[in-house]
Amino acid sequence: MSIILVSSLPLPCSSTVIPSLYNSTPSNPSLFSTSARFCLRLPLFSRHFRVPTAAKPSAMEAVSTEHSGAADNQSDSPLMKLLFVEMGVGYDQHGQNITSAAMRACRDAISSNSIPAFRRGSIPGVSFDQMKLQIKLGVPHPLQQSLDIEKVKSVFPYGKILNVEVVDGGLICSSGVHVEEMGDKNDDCYIVNAAVYVGY
């Protein structure tokens, strides 16, 4: 159903032609007086306003929903009741070590957070020993086989790690310089994204 609104807004003045405002020396200065400057008559116009009906999901929304299954499974896992998510980014600018980048991403995720609730008994019936972690890493696909998962796990000082999921992500880019004395084989810089799910 469409609703058509029609409005006419004539201004109380004559329809005198206005010279271009960009012309600094109009041929007839009298036309450029204060009264003539605002002599505008707005024409009739119409706009169509469509009453919204039940919206169908767009193609992008459908794809987003389709790919959100993994994230939903992560947060609604029967193995863990999720409390919050920590996120971080790690870089290895020299040496081309993807494990170093992943460890820095995990440290970045947890380094600015404090979790006193587990030690203080703020969650009824939950002790410190019941803290659980799930880790998700975005790593460039060609480098995933080089990732040392056990070293990545060593970053976390406490909490039982249920699983480490590695997905395509991160980035390989140029650091802009090749420094052999720092172990560089080329000028590649490795970047890894990390999400740490904390619960019990």
C-alpha positions in Angstrom: 0.0 0.0 0.0 1.3 3.5 -0.9 0.4 6.8 0.7 0.9 9.9 -1.5 1.4 13.2 0.2 1.1 16.3 -2.0 2.2 19.7 -0.8 2.4 23.2 -2.3 4.4 25.7 -0.4 4.2 29.1 -2.3 6.1 31.9 -0.6 4.4 35.3 -0.2 6.3 37.1 -3.0 6.3 37.5 -6.7 8.0 35.1 -9.1 10.8 37.4 -10.0 13.7 35.7 -11.7 16.8 35.6 -9.5 20.2 36.3 -11.1 22.9 33.7 -10.4 24.5 34.1 -7.0 27.8 33.3 -8.6 27.7 36.4 -10.9 29.2 39.1 -8.8 28.0 41.9 -11.3 24.4 41.2 -12.3 23.3 43.1 -15.4 20.3 44.5 -13.4 21.4 45.2 -9.8 17.8 46.1 -8.8 16.9 42.4 -9.3 19.4 41.5 -6.7 17.7 43.4 -3.9 16.9 41.8 -0.5 13.2 41.4 -1.4 14.0 39.8 -4.8 16.7 37.5 -3.4 14.2 35.4 -1.5 11.5 35.4 -4.1 11.1 31.7 -4.7 8.0 29.8 -5.5 8.2 26.1 -4.7 6.5 23.9 -7.3 4.0 21.1 -6.4 5.8 18.0 -5.4 4.8 14.5 -4.4 6.5 11.9 -2.4 5.6 8.2 -2.1 5.8 6.7 1.3 5.5 3.0 1.3 4.1 1.4 4.5 6.7 -1.2 5.5 5.6 -4.8 5.4 7.3 -7.8 6.9 10.9 -7.4 5.6 12.5 -10.3 3.9 16.2 -10.9 4.9 18.6 -9.6 2.3 21.2 -11.8 0.7 23.9 -10.3 2.9 21.8 -11.0 6.1 21.2 -14.6 4.9 25.0 -15.1 4.4 25.7 -13.5 7.8 23.2 -15.8 9.5 24.6 -18.8 7.6 28.2 -18.1 8.8 27.3 -17.2 12.3 26.7 -20.8 13.3 30.2 -21.3 14.5 30.0 -18.2 16.8 26.7 -19.3 18.1 28.1 -22.7 18.9 31.0 -21.1 20.7 28.8 -19.0 23.0 26.1 -21.5 23.6 28.4 -24.5 24.0 27.0 -27.0 26.5 30.6 -27.4 27.8 30.7 -23.9 29.1 28.5 -21.0 30.3 29.9 -17.9 28.7 30.6 -14.9 30.8 32.5 -12.6 28.4 34.8 -12.4 25.4 38.3 -10.9 25.2 39.8 -9.9 21.8 43.3 -9.1 20.7 45.7 -8.7 17.8 49.2 -9.9 17.6 52.0 -9.1 15.1 55.4 -10.6 14.2 57.1 -8.0 12.1 60.5 -9.7 11.8 61.4 -13.4 11.7 58.1 -14.7 10.1 57.0 -16.7 13.1 53.2 -17.2 13.1 53.2 -18.7 16.6 54.8 -15.6 18.0 52.1 -13.5 16.4 49.4 -15.8 17.8 50.9 -15.7 21.3 51.0 -11.9 21.2 47.3 -11.8 20.1 46.3 -13.9 23.1 48.4 -11.8 25.4 46.8 -8.7 24.0 43.3 -10.2 24.6 43.9 -11.0 28.3 46.4 -8.3 29.4 44.0 -5.5 30.0 41.4 -7.6 31.9 41.1 -8.7 35.5 38.7 -11.5 36.6 38.3 -11.3 40.3 34.8 -13.0 40.3 36.2 -16.5 40.2 38.6 -16.1 43.1 36.2 -14.1 45.3 33.3 -16.4 44.8 31.1 -13.8 43.2 29.4 -16.5 41.1 27.4 -18.7 43.5 28.5 -22.3 43.3 31.4 -21.6 41.0 35.0 -21.8 42.2 38.3 -20.6 40.7 39.1 -24.1 39.4 36.0 -24.1 37.3 37.1 -21.3 34.9 37.0 -22.5 31.3 38.4 -21.0 28.1 37.8 -21.4 24.4 40.2 -19.8 22.0 39.5 -18.8 18.5 42.4 -17.6 16.2 42.3 -15.9 12.8 45.4 -17.1 11.0 46.4 -16.7 7.4 45.5 -20.0 5.7 49.0 -20.7 4.3 50.5 -20.5 7.8 48.1 -22.5 9.8 50.1 -25.7 9.6 53.1 -23.9 11.1 51.2 -22.8 14.2 52.3 -24.4 17.5 49.1 -24.7 19.5 50.8 -25.8 22.7 52.9 -22.7 22.8 49.8 -20.6 22.3 48.1 -22.3 25.3 51.1 -21.5 27.5 50.1 -17.8 27.3 47.1 -18.4 29.7 48.1 -18.5 33.3 44.9 -20.2 34.5 41.6 -21.6 33.3 41.0 -24.9 31.7 41.3 -24.6 27.9 38.6 -26.6 26.2 39.7 -26.1 22.7 41.6 -23.9 20.3 39.9 -23.2 17.0 41.9 -21.9 14.0 40.1 -20.2 11.2 41.2 -18.3 8.1 41.9 -14.7 9.1 44.7 -12.4 10.1 47.0 -10.9 7.5 50.3 -11.2 5.7 51.6 -7.8 4.7 55.0 -6.2 4.1 56.8 -4.7 7.1 58.6 -2.4 4.6 62.0 -3.7 5.4 64.0 -6.9 5.3 66.3 -7.2 8.3 68.5 -10.3 8.1 70.0 -9.8 11.6 66.5 -10.1 13.1 66.0 -13.5 11.3 64.0 -12.1 8.4 63.7 -14.4 5.4 61.8 -11.7 3.6 59.9 -8.5 4.5 56.6 -10.3 5.5 54.8 -9.2 8.6 52.3 -11.8 10.1 49.2 -10.6 11.9 46.8 -12.9 14.0 43.5 -12.1 15.6 42.4 -13.8 18.8 39.1 -14.1 20.6 39.1 -15.7 24.1 35.8 -16.9 25.4 35.7 -17.0 29.2 33.1 -18.9 31.2 32.6 -21.8 33.6 
